[in-house]
Amino acid sequence: MLQLAEDREVVHRQSFSFQSVAGQLIITGQLIIAGQNAAKLL
């Protein structure tokens, strides 16, 4: 029973780190798009 709880904790930690990486990629993508749009305006 204890092993199951530990496995769930590991999975939760991995999914959390994946979410933060995905969030950083989305933010980076938005910055790149914003930069491209700004370059078109110049």
C-alpha positions in Angstrom: 0.0 0.0 0.0 2.8 2.4 0.9 4.5 1.5 -2.4 1.4 2.6 -4.3 1.4 6.0 -2.6 5.1 6.5 -3.4 4.5 5.7 -7.1 1.7 8.2 -7.2 3.9 10.9 -5.7 6.6 10.2 -8.3 4.0 10.4 -11.1 2.6 13.6 -9.7 6.1 15.2 -9.5 6.9 14.1 -13.1 3.6 15.5 -14.5 4.2 18.8 -12.6 7.6 19.2 -14.1 6.2 18.4 -17.5 3.5 21.1 -17.0 6.1 23.7 -16.1 8.2 22.9 -19.1 5.2 23.0 -21.4 4.2 26.3 -19.9 7.7 27.7 -20.6 7.5 26.5 -24.2 4.1 28.2 -24.6 5.5 31.5 -23.2 8.6 31.3 -25.4 6.4 30.6 -28.4 4.2 33.6 -27.7 7.3 35.8 -27.3 8.6 34.6 -30.6 5.3 35.3 -32.3 5.1 38.7 -30.7 8.6 39.4 -31.9 7.8 38.4 -35.4 4.6 40.6 -35.4 6.7 43.5 -34.1 9.3 43.0 -36.8 6.5 43.2 -39.5 5.4 46.5 -38.1 8.8 48.0 -38.3 
